Amino acid sequence: MMRYLILGAGFQGRACAYDMLRNPAVATVTLADASAENLASAKAFLAKVSRGRAKFKRLDAGDPAAVKRAAAGCGALVSCVPYFLNLPLAKAAVAARVNFVDLGGDTGIVKREIALHASAEKAGVCVLPDNGLGPGMISTLAVHAMSMLDRTDEVMIYDGGLPQKPVPPLDYMLTFSEHGLINEYAGAAVALREGKLVSVPALSELDVLDLPPLGLVEAGHAAGGLSTLAETCAGKVKTMFNKFLRYPGHIPAMAAMRALGFFDLAPVEIRKGVKIAPRELAAKLFRRHFHRPGDEDLVVIHSIVRGVKDGRAAEVVHDLLDRYDRESAMTAMMRATAFPASIVAQMAAEGRIKPGAYAVERGVPPVPFIEEARKRGFDLRWKFRWLDRRPQ
């Protein structure tokens, strides 16, 4: 019977705990947070699945020594706290000889976690960063598609969280932090062009897609979604990108805000002696306009991978559509972000991933992951098709 420790009792932490507690082979799941209020809310949320196995602990994730003590003897430690804490937490997990999984958030930090490979291997544990939605599940699905081809030329990944009932004029709702959302809009995305790693502005190069049952949606480059995947595939894959999906009109509006400086960090003097960072104001406005408690969301992934199989042009298309779960009162974004972390943590604890520190595209076996995702009710489908005519 396995024990797990999850840091952070917010939306993602409690969703991760919910998934683990549905596994009868799990002995206990301890949800740790510095906030008594968060812990109390999480306890109420998990009451139906706990059966006495959910534990709650006041713990400061910024204290690696305390985390190491709390993690001792656990099958895995999952970080659902801000990304800048992940490196010291990964080190604490390795020192405690405990597997470590996080949701990513900063590619530079992820690379430093992967650099722990030798020490993790020696300790007999895994360090597996970036296992959320994107980065995370989108990369695993891309690897799954690439494994069906002899040569991969193009990887085009589209994903996003959207309201089921969009409210004009911007047709969006917050399903995670407004600060994280602005980072996606304000930063630079990585991509591959002619096999070379390039940087492109977020929100740029608008695509329009017709995705049943959503209808017409638009897509722009997403900052951070690919994480290490593009660098891993550089020189092997000609074209690769990740773009987020929005209802029509949203991305041009955000691009206009970016161009006007609403996402800038440098303070602007609005009158004598009064300065404000435009991004700080934008975050407040995003929270006011996009926070819609009670509204139901959906998450969609649409990825197209093209290349060659048996000397013929072919493609593999993955599609996932997940909706708000009324029974558990869990958003689709919670499920699509936290459940992958839970799946990977349990795979590591069960010995299904060999010890070491790995980027998601190297460490997570796609077929077992997909099998686990489908057990959790994810409507995940894929199709393989030839792009050329069969020779006569």
N, C-alpha and C positions, 0 to 999 in steps of 0.2 A: 504494500500500500504506500503510495507516494505522497509526499508533502510538498507544498509549493508556497512561495512567498511572492507577493505582488506589491510593488511600491507605487503608491498613488491610488486613492480611493475615488477619483473622479470618474467621468463617464467611461473612459477606456479601461481603467483598472477594475471597475465593478463588472464590466462586460466580460473581461478576461476571466475574472473569478467565477462568474455565472457559467461560462462554458466549461471550466474545469470541474465545477461542482456537479455538472450533469454526468460526469464520468464516475461510475460506481467504484472504480479502482482507485480513485483519489481519496486519501485518508483525510487530509485537511488542506485548506487554502487559507493562509493568513494574509489579510489585506492590511497594509501598513500605510499610515499617513500622519502628517504632523497636525492635521486639523481634526478635532473631535467632532465637529459638525459634519465633515465629509464622511467620517467613519460611521456616524449614526445614520446618515442618509443611505450609505451603502449597505448597512446592516438591514434596513427596512427593505431595500431593493432585492437583497439576496435571500430573504426569509423563506420564500417558497421552495428554493432548491438547496438550502443549507443542510437541513436535517442534522444540525449540530456540528457540521464539519467546517463551517466558516468561522474563522477567528479574526479578531480585530485588534490592532496594536498601534499605539501612538509611537511614531518613529520619525526622525528627521532624516530624509533621504540625502541630505547634505553632510551626513556624518558617516563616512564609509566604515569606520571601525564598528559603530553600532549596527550598521547593516550587515557587516560580516558576521557578527555574533548572532544576529537574528536569523541569518540564512543558513547557519550551520545545520547540516543534516537534511536539508531540503533537496528535492530532485532538481529544482530550477528556481531561479530568481528572475522575475519579469519586471522590467522598468517601464512604468507608465507615468513617469514624471518628466519634467522638461529636459530636452535633449542635452543641455550643457552639463547635466549631472551624470550622463551615461558612462563616460570614460572611467572616473573613479569608482563607479558602481561595478563596472565590468572587472576592474582590478580587484575589488573586494570579493566578488564572486569567485574569481580564480583562486584567490588566497584561501577562500573557504571551501574550495573544491566543489563548487556548485555551478551547474550550467546557468548561462546568462542569456537573456533575450531582451531586446528593446524595440521601440517603434521608430527609431531613427530620428531624423530632423536636421542633421548637419553632416554633409558628406566628409568634411575634414575630420570630424570626431570619429565617424565610422571607420575611416582609414586607420586612425590610431588604435581603435579597438581591434581591427583585423591584425594589426601589428603585434597583438598579444598571442599570436598563434603558438609560438614555441612554449610559452609558459602554460597556456591552456592545455596543449597536448600533453605536456609533462604532468599536469594536474589531473588529466583524464576527464576533462570537461569541455563543453562547447561554449564559445562566445559567438552569438548570432544576432548582430544588429540589423536594423532596417526591416523588421518583420511586421509591418502594418499593412495598409492598403497600397499606398504608393508613396515611398518605396515599400516593397514587400510583395504582396500577392501579384501585382502586375508584372513584376520581374519573374516570379516563379512561373506564371502562365506563359510568358515569352520564352523562357527556357524550355518549357514543355513543347511549345510549337516548334522551336528550333531543332529539338531532338527528333522531330518527324521528317526533317529535311536533311539531305546530304550536304547542302551548302545554303547558307542564309545570306540573302542580299539586302532585304528590307525588313525592319521591325517598326511598326507604327502602332503606338499604344494610345488609346483614348480612354479617359476615365473621369468620373466626377460624382459628387453628391448634389442632389437637386430636390426641391420641394415637389411633392406629388401634385399639389395645387398651387402653381405659381401665382404670386401677387404682383401685378404691375406697379411701377414701371420697370423694375430691375429683376423681377422673377427669380429671386434667390432667397435662401434661408441659411442661417448659420448652423452648421452641424459640428463645428469645432471652433477653436479660438479665433476671434477676429484678428488677433495679431499674427497667427499662423496664416490666415487667409491673405492678409496684406503682404506677408513675406512671399507668398506664391505669386502675387501680382506685381510686386516691386522688384523682385530679384532677376537673376539671369538663369536660363535653363541650359543644360548641356544637351548636345545632339551629335550624331555622326553624319558627315557628308563626305562622300567618296572615301569612306573608311577612316576619316580623320575627325578627331574630337574638336568640336566648335562650341562657342558660347553664343546664345541668342537671347534677346530680351524676352522676358515673360510677357504673355498676352499677344505676342506677335504672330504673324503668318496665319491668319484666320482661315480655318476650314469650315465648310458647311456640310453636315451629314444628315441623312435621313435614317433614323434608328427607330424601328418599331419597338415598343408601342409609343415612344416619345414623340415621333415625328421629326421635324427639322430641329436640329441643334447646331450650335457652333462650337469651335474648339480653338484654343490658343496655347502656345507653349507654357508648360508648368515648371516653375522653378523647383528643383530638388527631387522631382518624381523618379527620375532614373537612378539617382545616386551614383553607385559605382558601375552600374550595368554597361553604360556607354563606354567607359574606359576599358572595362574587361573585354568588350567586343571590338574595340578599335583595331583596324587593320584586318578584321575578319568579316565584318558586316559593313556594307556600303552606306546604308541609310538607317538611322534610328532616331526616333523622337518620342516624347510623351507630351500629350496635350490634354488639358482639362476641358470637360464638356459643360456648356451652359446653354440656357434657352436663348433664342435670338435677341440680340440687342444688348445683352449684358456685357460682353467682352469689349465692344467699342466704347461703352460708357466708362468701364474701368480703365481702358487705355487713355481716354480723355482725362480722367482724374490723374493718372500717372503723369501724363504730359504736362499738366498744369502744376504739378509739384505736390499734390495732396498726399503722396506717399513718402515725401522727403523726410529725413531725420533731423536735418539742421533747423534750429529754431528760426522763426520769422518774426520780425517786430511788427505787430499789428497796430500798435499805437505807442507813443513814447513810453518807454520803460516796461512795456508788456510784450513778451515774446512767447511763442508757442511753436512746438514742433508740428508741422502739418500732419505727420503720420499719427500723432497722438490724437489730434482732432478727428482724423478719418476713422480711427479705431472706435472712438465714442459714437460717431455717426453710424458706422457699420453695426455696432451693437444695437443701437436704437432702431435702425431700419430693418436689419436682417434677423434679429432675434425674435423667433415666433414660437414661443412655448405652446406645445399641443399640436402644432402642425406636423404632418407626417412626411417623411422624406423617402428617397430612394437612392441607391448607388448603382451605377452602371459602369461596366468595363467592356470595351470593344477594341480588340487588338487584331491586327492583320500582319502576318509574317509570311514573306514571300522568298522564294529561292528555287533550288533545283533538287529534284528527287529522281533517281534512276535516269539521269540525263534529260529530264523533262521539267519545264517550268511548272511550279506548283505553289499553293498557298494554304496556310492554316489560319482559320479565323476563330477566335475565342469570344464568347459573349457571356456576360453575367449581368443579371438584373436582380437586385435585392430590395425589398421594401420594408418599411417600418413594421415591427412585430408588435401587434396590439396585445397579444397574450402576455408578453414579458415587459411591455412598455419600453422596448429597446429600439433605438433608431437604427436604420440600415447602416449609417456611418459607424456606429458603435460596433455592430456585428462585423462589418467588413474591415475594420481596423483592428479590433481587439481579438477576434477569433483567430486570425492568422498567427498572432503572437502566442495565443494559447496552444494552438495546434503544434507550432514549432517547439515550444517549451516542453510539451508532453512527449514529442518525438525524441527530443534530446535526452530527457530524463529516462525514457524507456530504452535508450541505447541505439536508436534508429538513425542517429547521425554520429559519425565518428568524431572523437575529440579533436579540438583545434578551434581556431577563430576564422570565420569565413564571411565573405560577402554573401548576401542572400542567394545570388545566382550560382554560387559555388557550393553553398552549404546545405540548401534545402532540396531534398529529392522531390521533383515535381509530381510524379505519379502518386506516391503515398499522400502528399499534401492535398492533391485534388480529391482523392478518395475521402479524406477526412473532411474537406470542405463540403462535399456533397452530402455526407452524413449529417451535416449541420443545417441542411436545407437550402444551401446556396444553389440557385438555378444556374448552374455553370455548364455551358455547352460549347462544343467545338466541332468544326467540320474541316475536312481536308478535301481539296479539289485541284484538278489539273488545270493549268492556265493555257495549255496549248492543245491543239487537236490531236487526237490519237492517230498515229501514222496508219495509212491504209495498207 
